[in-house]
Amino acid sequence: MAIPVIDFSKLNGAERAETLTQIANGCEEWGFFQLVNHGIPVELLDQVKKVCSECYKLEREEGFKASSEELLKKMEDCGEDDVDWEDVFILLDDNEWPSNPREFKETMKAYRAEIKKLAEKVMEVMDENLGLDKGYINRAFCGGVATQQPFFGTKVSHYPPCPRPDLVNGLRAHTDAGGVILLFQDDEVSGLQILKDGQWIDVQPIANSIVINTGDQIEVLSNGRYKSVWHRVLPTPHGNRRSIASFYNPAMKATIGPATKLVSAAQTGPEATAPAISYPDFLFEDYMDIYATQKFLAKEPRFQAVKAT
């Protein structure tokens, strides 16, 4: 069993209807799918791989080695299980970026522009598949306010070789809090898994593909038709797994709730079905406050907790 792999270029041709169906299936049945022929130049992706790997070696590796030795000792002595074997930093438009290698900033700025455009295209496909007006999800992420912008961040992670993979997780199992997540994962070192029908399944490395997954806010907006899915990263004794995840999330002050049209359809449509979870309307920043302490716990209590605020 493998997550769906979809040729995104076919949206623009005779196979558009079939491609829309494939994406709908990826959202409804899997919560994860991979896009190939997505329009981001291969030359740019190659440069992204190069600069991120060099950045780790030049700016991050020594620091991680020092901290990880102490971490392993604590785990061996105390049995701590609330840590991850991950080196990570975040790129935003207005924070400080690594300066090495020299071409890192220019390359990652170009990549973020391309991946953001792809996120917006994917959300428009979701709009269409859900029967919503074009741009509905993006407007919801802006909170309906022209001066607000969705949050867009990029998390650059490395999972270095781990001498004791029996003691630690690469990244603990969780669902993502936000909207649409676009992952440019390592095409040589595996480790990412999703939970499907009670079974952990590898997200197979495919060169130059972009992995898409839906976060908790898309689950809410779709009134449960699209589910956020549990996923994790396993540590490995060999290889340094690279992972570049970009998050297209609501603005912190945006109010998120199920699309009215989808609530009405669930209640009165010809195939009316009540969602398993009753989703409240809430401020995204309130949800993030709860998520900060419950990220690695079941998501359903998070929805109930934010409903009570």
N, C-alpha and C positions, 0 to 999 in steps of 0.2 A: 504494500500500500504506500503510495507516494502522493504528496500534495499536488494539486493541479498546476500544470505549466501551460501558460496561455500566450499566444502570439498577439501582442497588443496592436501590431500594425494592421491586422485584419479587421479592426474596427472601421477602417476607411475604405473597405472594398465590398465585394459581393458576399463575403462571409461575416458581415457585421452582426446579423441577427444571431448567428451561432456563437460568435465571440461574446456578445452580451449575455447569452445564456450561460456560457462557461464562467464568466465573471460572477454572475448571480449565484451559480453553484458554489464557486469558491468562497463567496461571502456567507452564504446560508448554511452550507454543509461542512465547511472546513474552517472558516475564519482566517485562513492563510492561502495564498496562491503565489506563484512566481510569474513574472512578466518577462518575456524575451521580445526582442525587436521593439523596445519601448521608446526609442528615439534619442536616448542619451548616447553621444558618440563614444565608440569603443576607445578611441584615443584618450578621451578625458577620463574614462574609467581606469584605463591603464595607469594614467598619471596619478589618479587618486590612490590606487593601490601602492604606488611607489612612494608618494610623499608621506602617506600615513605610516607605512612600515619604517621609513627612514626617521620620521618624527619619533616613533617609539624608541628606536635604537639610540637616537641622539639626546632625547630629552626625558624619557620615561623609564628606560630599562633598569638603570642602576638603582633608581629610587624604589621601583617595584621589587627588585631582588632583595633590597635591605628590609623593606617592610614585610615581605612574604616570609622571610626566614623567621621573623618574630611571630608572625601570624601562625605558622605551622607549629611552632613550639607551644603557643597558647592552646591550640586545638588538641595537640597531643597530651598536654597536661590537664586541661580543663574540659575538653570535649565540647567546645563552643560550636554551634551550628548555624549562627546567624550572620555569616560572612560569605563573601564571594571571592573567587580567584579571578579577579578582573581588574585591569588597569583602565581607567576611563577619564575622559575630559569632554566638556560640552562646548560646542560652537554656537554662538548666537550672533546676531548682527552687531550687538553693542558690548560684547565682552572681550577679554584679552585672549588672543589666539597664540599658539606656539609660533616661534619665529624661525625654527629650524625644521626641515631644510628651507632654504631661501624661497623656493617656489611654493611652499605649503599654503600660504594665505591666498595667493592668486588662484591656485588650483581648486582649493576648497570653496572659495567664493563662487567660482564658475560652476562647480558641482552642485552647490546648494541652490543656485538659481535654476539649474536644470531639474533637479529632483523636486523642487517646489512646484514647477510647472506640471510635472508628471502627477504629483499628488492632486492638483486641481483637476486634471483630466480624469483621474480615477474617481474622484468624488462626483464629477458630472455623470460618469457612467452609473455610479450608485444611485444618483438622483433619478436617472432614466429607468433603471431597473426597478426602483421602488415606486415609480409612478409619481414622483415629486417634480415640481417645477425645476428647470435647469438653474443651477446655482443655489438650490435650497440649503444644502448642507453647509456650503461656504458662508452663506449669509447667516445661518444659525451660529456658526463659529465666530462670526463678528458681533453677535448679539444684536443684530439688526441696526447697529450704529455705524454710520459711515466712517467715523473717526477711529473706530476700533479695528485692530487687525488680529487675525488668528495668531496664536503662538506657533513659531516655527523654530525648532532647535535640532541640532545634529549631535549625536553621541558617538564619539570615536572610542571604541573599546579594543583591547587586546587581551587574549587569554593565553598567557605564556605556558610553556611546559610545566606541568605540575608533578612533583615527585611523589605526592600522596593523594591521588584522585579518590581514594577510598575515604578521605577525611573531609573533603571540602567540595562545594559546588562551584562550577564555573560561574553560573548565575542561577539563583534559586527560582523555582517555578512561580509564575505570576501571570496575571493578565495585565495589559497595558491600560493606563488610566485614560489616555487621550482619544484622539480621533483616528487618523490614518497613519500607519507607520510604514515607512519604506526603507528596507534593509538591503544594503549592498554588502553581502556576506563573503567570507573567504571562500574561494572556489577550490581550495586544496585541503584545508583542515576543517573537518566536519565537527559537529558538536551540538548544533541547534536542534531541539526536538519540540514537537507539539503533542498535546494530549488529545487523542481522537478515539472516541468510543472505548474509553478506559485503557487505551494502549498508547505508549510513548512511541512516536514515529519520527524518524530523522527527516529534517528538511534538507533534501539532497543538494549538494553544491553544484551549481550550473554556472559556467563562466559567463560573466557580464549580465546575468539576470538580476532583476530587482524583486525581492520578496516583499509582498504586501500583506499586512495583517490589520485587522480592525480592532480598535480599542473600545473601552467601556462606553465612550460617548456616542460612537456609532451604534452600539447596541441600543442605547437609550433612544436616540433619534429615530431608529428604525422600528421602535416598539418591539424589540426582541427578534425581529426577522434575521438580523445579522448579529452574530454572537462574538464577543471577545473570547479568546481561547487561551487556555493555560499553555505556557511554553517555558523552556528552560535551556541552559547551556551546560553541557557536561565538560568537566576538565579532562585533559589528556596529558599523558606523560611525554608526548612527542608533538612538536609543531607549535607555532605561535599563531593562534586563530585571530584573525582581524575581523572586526565587525563595525560597520558604519551605518547607524540607524538614524533616520530623520523622522521627526514627529510633527505632524500637522495637527495641532490641537486648537480647541476653542480659546478665545481671549479669556483671561481670568475673570472678567466681569460679565461674560456672556451667560445668559440663562439658557440651560439645556433641558429639554424635555422631549417626549415623543412627538413626532410630527402629527398634527391634528388629523390630517387626512388618513394616516395609517391607523390611528386609534379608532376613527369612525369605521374604517374598513374591517378592522378586527371585530368590531361590535355588531355591525349591521350588514356587511358584505355577503355575497353569495357563499363564500367559504369562511364565514366568520369563525374566528378562534380567539379565545382569550389568551394573551401571553402568559407564560409561566410566572413571570415577575411583573408586579405592578410598578412601573417606573415613575418617579416623581419629577417635577420640575425643580431645578436647583441652580445656584450659581456654580460655575465650574471651579472657582477658587475654594468654595466650601467643600466640594468633592475632593479636591487636591489636599486639603487639610486632613481629611479622613484617610485618604489613600496613603499619605506619608507615614502613617503608623500601622496601616493594614495591607500594604502592598502584597505581602506574601501570604495573605489569608484569603478565604473565600470572598468573592465579589458581592454576593447577594446581600450580606449584612452591611456592606458599604452603601448600597442603594437605600436600605432601610434607615441607616444612620443619618444620611444626608436629608432624607425625607423628614426626619424629626427635628432638623435644625431650623 
